[in-house]
Amino acid sequence: MSRRIQIYDTTLRDGSQAEEINFTSDDKILVARQLDQLGVTYAEGGFPGSNPTDRAFFREVGKERFTNLTITAFGATHSSKTTAENDTGLKALVESRAPVATIFGKCWDLHVRDALRIDKERNLGIIRNTVSFLKNHFREVFFDAEHFFDGFMHPLAEEGGEPYAISCLRAAFDAGADVLVLCDTNGGSMPHQIVEAMGTVQRALPEARLGIHTHNDGDLAVANSLEAVRAGACQVQGTINGYGERCGNANLCSIIPALQTKMGLECLPEGCQENLTRISHYVAETANLRPFLRQPYVGRSAFAHKGGVHVSAVMRNPATYEHIDPAVVGNVQRVLLSELAGRSNVLAMASRYYEDLDKNDPHVESLLAEIKEREKMGYEYSAAEASFMLLFFRTMGWSRRYFEHINFRVLDAKRGGEDPISEATVILKVRGQHIHTAADGQGPVNALDNALRKALLDSYPGLAEMRLVDFKVRVLSGYQRDTGGTASYVRVLIESGDKQEKWTTVGLSHNIIDASWEALVDAITYKLFKDDPQKWPVKKKDL
């Protein structure tokens, strides 16, 4: 690899400005530890002068001992009404005791005129004074040239001499800034514009080290970042999963493997890139957001194959439909089963458990026919692999039943302005005994879940660690032409989890409670099935 690119993560600051994301200081410490394991060079901890959460983070993060990561503190150039020495924001940066400071300054004359309401020379002086002051307190100082590309391409007035946006960079560079970070703050620049601007800056400041910070409002943040690196940038700023204001920031989960695997540029320590998928999902969970299934490289669907022709090909050679080995980023290949599936899909799934299943085995044709019929009805096994696995093993001859459903009933009541009350009663046959239990819950499905577990816990105590992760309902009026509106079929997908894994099951019915019951029963059955040491049929692989 020819040159090292610094990865500068701003998930904890820019990423936390995304709609729906609110990190606590403890969350930020946990994410910082993960970023250290990923091997990123810098992580921007936040704006210590702006809020209590960030101040608490900097108090605690100083106790951490990172292997790869350096924490940076973020702030703005000093106020036009005071000096750098007396600015409260800069004092907060110094008090954060972070080893590195990143400071942003206005580089578009439109912002200088309309936002700061000062003249352009005064703004240049503020930039110089701020950077010079911080150089006396920090090991490194990075200058984020806010709105640089807008200022470069759309100045208020054409004047003699160099563009004002570059004059701002020069002021920071002359004051000692270690990296000048060119920011596409509005996220609307095109790749060729990034390259043009980078070239102009390099001719004006050939000794300066340049970075890139892009936003995704034009869906080009990753492309613009990569083009900036090709044009000479040594630092790339972005966030895990592309979180950030409006449409987000440049997605480091795409940038990192593109740099290392596609462009041959080192940006993480050896072996760290394999943590990328796990950390992407960890950050999503910490942000209380579902991971994006179709996210490149790290998404659950990134290496998923559904069409029979595709599956047949990747079983012979994965490179036929996979641009990299999924293991490089810690992801895995997945084969989906649906009405589009062929024998290759079934055989690929079966190969996880069976060594001697032939494509002409009647079980294969039987399973394929049942999947296609069920998906025609509205089931979706590509999204409910746990339900598929149970169907697969039943087709292959597995017949054990952990419990038998005899009856269930759900009652809902609401009086006046009181909260509604839900109560469920279930009757099951478990290990030869009839068990009759009842439980209430926050809604009918939760009541059913509670009653079902209550009936089974004595026989299967491992269910205590199982939890409901997600619940989705979709109306499927298009699947049944004789119904519509509130009489339509509904499909319920339930995601469950325990300490080891997560799994999804599906149910289908005109009745949302019945569909939920079917998905719940599959979810619990899968948990019992996977924990059962005697679950596997005779023909099996040693797992």
ABEGO torsion letter per residue (X at the ends): XABBBBBBBAAAAAAAABBGBBBBAAAAAAAAAAAAAAGBABBBAEBAAABAAAAAAAAAAAABBBAABBBBBBBBBBBAABBAAABAAAAAAAAAGBABBBBBBBABAAAAAAAAGBBAAAAAAAAAAAAAAAAAABABBBBBBBGAAAAAABBABBBBEBBAAAAAAAAAAAAGBABBBBBBAAGABBAAAAAAAAAAAAAABAABBBBBBBBAAAGAAAAAAAAAAAAGBABBBBBBGGBEBEAEBBBAAAAAAAAAAAAGBBABBBGAAAAAAAAAAAAAAAAGBBBBAABBGABAAAABBABAAAAAAAAABAAAABABBAAAAGBBBBBBBBAABBAAAAAAAAAAABAABBAABAAAAAAAAAAAAAAAAGBBAAABAAAAAAAAAAAAGBABBABBBABBBBBBBBBEABBBBBBBBBBBBBGGBBBBBBBBBBEAAAAAAAAAAAAAAAABAAAAABBBABBBBBBBAAABAABBEAABBBBBBBBBBBAABBBBBBBBBABAAAAAAAAAAAAAAAAAAAABAAABBABBBBX
